[in-house]
Amino acid sequence: MVRYQAGFTLIEMVVVILIVALAAAVVVPRLPAPEGTRLKNSARNLASGIRFLNDQAIVTKGIYRLHLNISESTTSIAKLSSGGEEGAPDDNFMGRRLIEEGITIEDVLVPQLGKVSEGEVVLPFGPGGYSDCIVVHLKGGEEHYTVIAYPSGGKVQVLEGYKSLDGEVVS
């Protein structure tokens, strides 16, 4: 009677471990850093939020305000009532978090206010959209992203790095 034993030999185990280790060595360095991913997502979310808010103000002929709290690195959107009081916007999209945890708003550049590095900046969006250019610098670790929103037309750019209004790198 011949008895077969099920299992793997030591050589088979070593070969499998070697293949898995090689695959991990190739794949892991190519994965983006989580902080870099959060920074890029935050920049894209902020750009989408500004575009949506601009379009919403034009379509509904309403007045909205985008609050950028630089100190806390948070955003909020309010809709103005006919009496001028701020209230919650009608759309659920406007209530979502635009800037992810761990990402900071470094500064905001608006022609009327100049460069603001602390406190809160309130940006109004009316029936004509937003009337001035907006530059927001986001930071995550040592990396930066710049969100530039141009008036009349709703164009919003997301640029890697700390850029000025004309897209030049600022040191």
C-alpha positions in Angstrom: 0.0 0.0 0.0 1.4 3.4 -1.1 0.7 6.3 1.1 0.8 9.8 -0.3 1.4 12.8 1.9 -0.3 16.0 1.0 1.7 19.2 1.5 4.4 21.4 0.1 8.1 20.8 0.1 10.5 23.3 1.5 11.7 24.3 -2.0 8.2 25.0 -3.2 7.6 27.2 -0.2 10.8 29.2 -0.7 10.0 29.7 -4.4 6.5 31.0 -3.7 7.9 33.4 -1.0 10.6 34.6 -3.4 8.0 35.3 -6.1 5.7 37.2 -3.6 8.7 39.2 -2.3 9.7 40.2 -5.8 6.2 41.3 -6.8 6.0 43.4 -3.6 9.4 45.0 -4.3 8.1 46.1 -7.7 4.6 47.2 -6.7 5.1 48.9 -3.3 7.5 51.7 -4.4 5.0 52.7 -7.2 2.1 53.2 -4.8 1.4 56.9 -4.1 2.0 58.2 -0.6 -1.3 58.4 1.3 -0.7 62.0 2.2 0.0 62.9 -1.4 -3.2 61.2 -2.5 -5.2 63.1 0.2 -3.6 66.4 -1.0 -4.4 65.7 -4.7 -8.0 64.6 -3.8 -8.5 67.7 -1.7 -7.3 70.0 -4.5 -9.6 68.2 -6.9 -12.6 68.3 -4.5 -12.1 72.0 -3.9 -11.9 72.7 -7.6 -15.1 70.7 -8.2 -16.8 72.5 -5.3 -15.9 75.9 -6.7 -17.1 75.0 -10.2 -20.3 73.5 -8.8 -21.0 76.5 -6.6 -20.3 78.9 -9.4 -22.7 77.0 -11.7 -25.3 76.7 -9.0 -25.3 80.4 -8.3 -25.7 81.2 -12.0 -28.5 78.6 -12.6 -30.5 79.3 -9.5 -29.8 83.1 -9.6 -29.0 82.7 -5.9 -26.3 84.1 -3.7 -23.9 81.7 -2.0 -20.8 82.1 0.1 -17.8 79.8 0.3 -16.2 80.0 3.7 -12.5 79.0 3.7 -11.3 78.7 7.3 -7.5 78.9 7.0 -6.9 78.4 10.7 -8.9 75.1 10.8 -8.4 74.1 7.1 -12.1 73.6 6.6 -14.6 74.8 4.1 -18.4 75.4 4.3 -21.0 76.7 1.9 -23.9 78.9 2.9 -26.9 80.1 0.8 -28.1 83.6 1.4 -31.9 84.1 2.0 -33.8 87.0 0.5 -33.3 88.7 4.0 -29.5 88.3 3.7 -29.2 85.6 6.3 -27.0 82.6 5.8 -28.6 79.2 5.7 -27.8 75.7 4.6 -27.6 75.1 0.8 -30.4 73.1 -0.9 -28.0 70.6 -2.5 -26.4 67.8 -0.4 -23.2 68.1 -2.5 -22.5 71.5 -1.0 -22.5 70.0 2.5 -19.7 67.5 1.9 -16.1 67.9 3.2 -13.9 69.4 0.4 -10.6 69.3 2.2 -9.5 66.0 3.7 -8.1 65.5 7.2 -4.4 66.3 7.5 -4.4 68.7 4.6 -4.0 72.4 5.3 -5.1 75.6 3.5 -1.8 77.4 3.5 -3.1 80.7 2.1 -5.8 82.3 -0.2 -5.1 85.0 -2.7 -8.0 87.2 -3.8 -7.4 90.6 -5.5 -9.7 92.5 -3.2 -8.1 91.1 0.0 -4.6 90.2 -1.1 -2.9 87.2 0.3 -4.6 85.9 3.5 -2.7 83.3 5.6 -4.9 83.2 8.7 -8.5 83.5 9.8 -11.4 83.0 7.4 -12.0 84.2 3.9 -15.6 84.5 2.6 -16.0 84.3 -1.1 -19.4 85.4 -2.5 -20.9 83.7 -5.6 -23.8 85.6 -7.2 -26.1 85.2 -10.2 -23.1 86.2 -12.4 -20.8 83.6 -10.7 -17.6 84.8 -9.0 -16.2 88.1 -10.2 -12.6 87.8 -9.1 -9.8 85.3 -9.5 -9.3 82.9 -6.5 -5.9 81.2 -5.7 -5.9 78.6 -2.9 -2.7 76.9 -1.8 -3.1 73.5 -0.1 -0.3 71.7 1.7 0.2 68.1 2.8 3.5 67.3 4.3 6.1 68.9 2.1 3.9 68.9 -1.0 1.7 71.7 -2.3 -1.2 72.0 -4.8 -2.6 75.2 -6.1 -6.3 75.7 -7.1 -6.9 78.7 -9.4 -10.5 79.7 -10.2 -10.9 82.3 -13.0 -13.9 84.7 -13.0 -16.6 84.6 -15.6 -16.5 81.2 -17.3 -16.1 78.9 -14.4 -12.6 77.6 -15.4 -10.8 76.1 -12.4 -7.2 74.7 -12.6 -5.5 72.3 -10.3 -1.7 72.6 -10.4 0.9 70.6 -8.6 3.2 72.8 -6.5 2.9 76.2 -5.0 2.1 78.4 -8.0 1.2 82.0 -8.6 -1.7 83.3 -10.6 0.2 83.0 -13.8 1.2 79.4 -13.1 4.8 80.3 -12.1 6.4 78.5 -9.2 6.7 80.6 -6.1 9.5 79.9 -3.7 
